[in-house]
């Protein structure tokens, strides 16, 4: 079976997946979700013309002549007094600019004696004033559909009077860790057994990247047990991730069981290292299955690239995911003529230029370099080495 190019695998996710249904949620609950429609401002920003600092609202044309204080305007407590010639109103930051005033003199340039004040220097018209709607007019689009909601967007929506937004439902994820040999850390190991890294890895990656807690279950290398667990996972989740059981071994049951449960294979085996045995399929109801290899280094790569792409499409993101960046390789590196290499690297951005160094211990069963790894670099398959100074693509780990 010919290996599928990594670029083609990413293209097939885009062609086969559709965003999940939409729902309206309170703005405070939208963090990490993807907008299904473009929210618009319900009020102008600023909502009214106001002072940008503490000082005195007055008429700039009066220059530095003495002024008489005739009132106060505080945030939330505007005055109904109109500023006339030779008058001023004490004003605090964010307060409504009173009628008749066209400037604010900051308090640091004002000498005040009781209700009389004198400016040490003149002010220009519009000084220290925020004008109504100068940032956004009522009805202005705040963000586009397909954008992921961040804390900054939540603040913007709230200030613009938006209390609910339409978002795509967040993908529900179920994880099945297969293998008789894997045990959770803390349990006594028997002969031939190892501690499982994949369950904690997938769970932590999902939480770290804003997808919430997946449901994680452990399944023995038993065809019937896998069928029962996978059937339940497909019913409850939008995306099922398995680790192990997707290669060509005697106990690699995932492809067989997936087919029996109505999951149509889209592709199997990608020309990448690590992570070649990746299996991807869809059920008629849109449920997706990503069958990842069992080695944790390969699982990390498949999460960062393939799971990120699938979750982006299910979530409704319009920007392609993962979002590759560019950096400069700091030492030559061997290429692979048959498969794209996905290499854990150290990143230095201290001078504003992304400089990348490959780390040792890159094999698919190895994770110890993650203490120093910042990024995953994509080295396309070719026969010539990657030279020092060459530009390469990377994503954060």
Residue pairs with C-beta under 8 A, 6 or more apart in sequence:
1 268
1 269
3 269
3 270
3 271
3 276
3 338
3 339
4 12
4 267
4 269
4 270
4 271
5 270
5 271
5 340
6 270
6 271
6 272
6 305
6 340
6 378
9 267
9 270
9 278
9 280
9 306
10 305
10 309
10 320
12 266
12 267
12 280
13 280
13 306
13 309
13 310
13 313
14 309
14 313
14 320
16 266
16 282
17 282
17 286
17 288
17 310
17 313
17 314
18 286
18 313
19 34
19 36
19 168
19 313
19 314
19 315
19 316
20 168
20 169
20 170
20 171
20 238
20 314
20 315
20 316
21 168
21 169
22 36
22 37
22 166
22 167
22 168
22 169
23 166
23 167
23 168
23 169
24 164
24 165
24 166
24 167
25 33
25 164
25 165
25 167
26 163
26 164
27 154
27 157
27 158
27 162
27 163
27 164
27 165
28 154
30 149
30 154
30 157
30 165
30 167
31 149
31 150
31 151
31 154
31 210
32 148
32 149
32 170
32 210
32 211
32 212
33 148
33 149
33 167
33 168
33 170
33 315
34 146
34 147
34 148
34 149
34 167
34 168
34 315
34 316
34 317
35 143
35 144
35 145
35 146
35 147
35 148
35 149
35 165
35 166
35 167
35 316
36 145
36 166
36 167
36 168
36 316
37 145
37 165
37 166
38 141
38 142
38 143
38 144
38 145
39 141
39 142
39 143
39 157
39 160
39 162
39 165
40 139
40 140
40 141
40 142
40 162
41 136
41 137
41 138
41 139
41 140
41 142
41 160
41 161
41 162
42 138
42 160
42 161
42 162
43 138
43 160
43 161
44 132
44 133
44 136
44 137
44 138
45 133
45 135
45 136
45 159
45 160
46 130
46 131
46 132
46 133
46 134
46 135
47 132
48 96
48 97
48 132
49 96
49 97
49 129
49 130
49 131
49 132
50 94
50 95
50 96
50 97
50 129
50 130
51 57
51 73
51 91
51 92
51 93
51 94
51 95
51 97
51 104
51 128
51 129
51 130
52 93
52 104
52 128
52 129
52 130
53 93
53 104
53 106
53 107
53 128
54 91
54 92
54 93
54 106
54 107
55 91
55 104
55 105
55 106
55 107
55 110
55 128
56 67
56 69
56 88
56 89
56 90
56 91
56 104
56 105
56 107
56 110
56 117
57 73
57 83
57 88
57 89
57 90
57 91
57 97
57 98
57 101
57 103
57 104
58 67
58 83
58 87
58 88
58 89
58 101
58 103
58 104
58 105
58 123
59 83
59 84
59 85
59 87
59 100
59 101
59 102
59 103
60 102
60 103
60 122
60 123
60 124
60 125
60 127
62 85
62 86
63 119
63 122
64 118
64 119
64 120
64 121
64 122
65 86
65 118
66 86
66 116
66 117
66 118
67 86
67 87
67 88
67 116
67 117
67 118
67 119
68 86
68 87
68 88
68 115
68 116
69 87
69 88
69 89
69 90
69 112
69 114
69 115
69 116
69 117
70 81
70 83
70 84
70 87
70 88
70 89
71 79
71 81
71 89
71 90
71 98
72 79
72 89
72 90
72 91
72 92
73 79
73 89
73 90
73 91
73 92
73 95
73 96
73 97
73 98
74 91
74 92
74 95
75 92
75 93
75 94
75 95
76 95
77 95
78 95
78 96
78 98
79 89
79 96
79 98
81 89
81 98
82 98
82 99
82 100
83 89
83 98
83 99
83 100
83 101
84 100
87 100
88 105
88 117
89 98
89 101
91 97
91 98
91 104
97 104
97 129
102 125
102 126
102 129
103 123
103 124
103 125
103 126
103 127
103 128
103 129
104 123
104 127
104 128
104 129
105 119
105 123
105 127
105 128
106 128
109 119
109 120
109 121
109 123
110 117
110 118
110 119
110 120
111 117
111 118
111 119
111 120
136 142
136 160
142 153
142 156
142 157
142 160
142 162
143 149
143 153
143 156
143 157
144 318
145 316
145 318
146 316
146 317
146 318
146 319
147 153
147 317
147 318
148 210
148 315
148 317
149 165
149 167
157 163
157 165
167 316
168 314
168 315
168 316
170 211
170 212
170 315
171 211
171 237
171 238
171 239
171 311
171 314
171 315
172 236
172 237
172 238
172 239
173 206
173 211
173 212
173 214
173 215
173 237
173 238
173 239
173 240
173 241
173 311
174 214
174 215
174 216
174 217
174 233
174 234
174 236
174 237
174 239
174 240
174 241
175 199
175 202
175 203
175 214
175 215
175 216
175 217
175 240
175 241
175 242
175 243
176 217
176 218
176 219
176 226
176 229
176 230
176 233
176 240
176 241
176 242
176 243
177 196
177 198
177 199
177 216
177 217
177 218
177 219
177 242
177 243
177 244
178 218
178 219
178 220
178 221
178 226
178 242
178 243
178 244
178 245
178 253
178 254
178 294
179 196
179 220
179 221
179 244
179 245
179 294
180 220
180 221
181 192
181 193
181 194
182 193
182 194
182 195
182 196
182 198
182 218
182 244
183 189
183 193
183 194
183 195
183 196
184 195
184 196
184 199
184 218
185 195
185 196
185 200
189 195
196 218
197 296
197 299
197 367
198 243
198 244
198 292
198 294
198 296
198 299
199 216
199 218
199 243
201 296
201 299
201 300
201 303
202 214
202 216
202 241
202 243
202 299
202 303
203 213
203 214
203 216
205 300
205 303
205 304
205 307
206 212
206 213
206 214
207 213
209 308
211 311
214 237
214 241
215 233
215 236
215 237
217 229
217 233
219 225
219 226
219 229
221 245
221 251
221 253
223 253
223 256
223 257
226 245
226 253
226 254
226 257
227 257
227 260
227 261
230 240
230 242
230 254
230 257
230 258
230 261
230 289
231 261
233 240
234 240
234 261
234 263
234 283
234 287
234 289
237 287
238 286
238 287
238 288
238 314
239 287
239 288
239 289
239 290
239 307
239 310
239 311
239 314
240 287
240 288
240 289
240 290
241 289
241 290
241 292
241 307
242 254
242 289
242 290
242 291
242 292
243 292
243 293
243 294
243 299
244 252
244 254
244 292
244 293
244 294
245 251
245 252
245 253
245 254
245 291
245 294
246 252
246 254
246 255
246 268
246 277
246 278
246 279
246 291
246 292
246 293
247 277
247 293
254 279
254 291
255 265
255 268
255 279
255 291
258 265
258 279
258 281
258 289
258 291
259 265
261 283
262 283
262 284
263 281
263 282
263 283
263 287
263 289
264 281
264 282
264 283
264 284
265 279
265 280
265 281
266 280
266 281
266 282
267 279
267 280
268 277
268 278
268 279
268 280
269 276
269 277
269 278
269 279
270 276
270 278
271 338
271 339
271 340
271 381
272 278
272 301
272 339
272 340
272 341
272 342
273 336
273 339
273 340
273 341
273 342
273 364
274 293
274 295
274 297
274 298
274 301
274 342
274 363
274 364
275 292
275 293
275 298
275 299
275 301
275 302
275 306
275 342
275 364
276 293
276 298
276 339
277 291
277 293
278 290
278 291
278 292
278 293
278 302
278 306
279 289
279 290
279 291
280 288
280 289
280 290
280 291
280 306
280 310
281 288
281 289
281 291
282 288
282 289
283 289
288 310
288 314
290 302
290 306
290 307
290 310
292 298
292 299
292 302
292 303
292 306
293 299
293 302
293 364
295 364
295 365
296 364
296 365
296 367
297 362
297 363
297 364
297 365
297 366
297 367
298 364
300 367
300 370
300 376
300 397
301 342
301 376
304 322
304 376
304 395
304 397
305 322
305 342
305 376
305 395
308 321
308 322
309 320
309 321
309 322
311 321
312 319
312 320
312 321
312 322
313 321
322 395
323 395
324 378
324 393
324 394
324 395
325 354
325 393
325 394
325 395
326 354
326 391
326 392
326 393
326 394
327 347
327 353
327 354
327 355
327 356
327 375
327 377
327 391
327 392
327 393
327 394
328 353
328 354
328 355
328 356
328 389
328 390
328 391
328 392
329 356
329 358
329 377
329 386
329 387
329 388
329 389
329 390
329 391
329 392
330 355
330 356
330 357
330 388
331 357
331 358
331 388
332 385
332 386
332 387
332 388
333 343
333 358
333 379
333 385
333 386
334 385
334 386
335 341
335 379
335 381
335 382
335 383
335 384
335 385
335 386
336 379
336 381
337 381
337 382
337 383
338 381
339 381
340 378
340 379
340 380
340 381
341 378
341 379
341 381
342 376
342 377
342 378
342 379
343 358
343 359
343 362
343 376
343 377
343 379
344 358
344 359
344 362
344 369
344 370
344 373
344 375
344 376
344 377
344 397
345 356
345 357
345 358
345 359
345 373
345 374
345 375
345 376
345 377
345 394
346 356
346 357
346 359
346 372
346 373
346 374
346 375
347 354
347 355
347 356
347 374
347 375
347 394
348 354
348 355
348 356
348 357
349 355
354 394
356 375
356 377
356 392
356 394
358 377
359 369
359 372
359 373
360 369
361 368
361 369
362 369
370 397
373 397
374 396
374 397
375 394
375 395
375 396
375 397
376 394
376 395
376 396
376 397
377 392
377 393
377 394
378 392
378 393
378 394
378 395
379 386
379 392
386 392
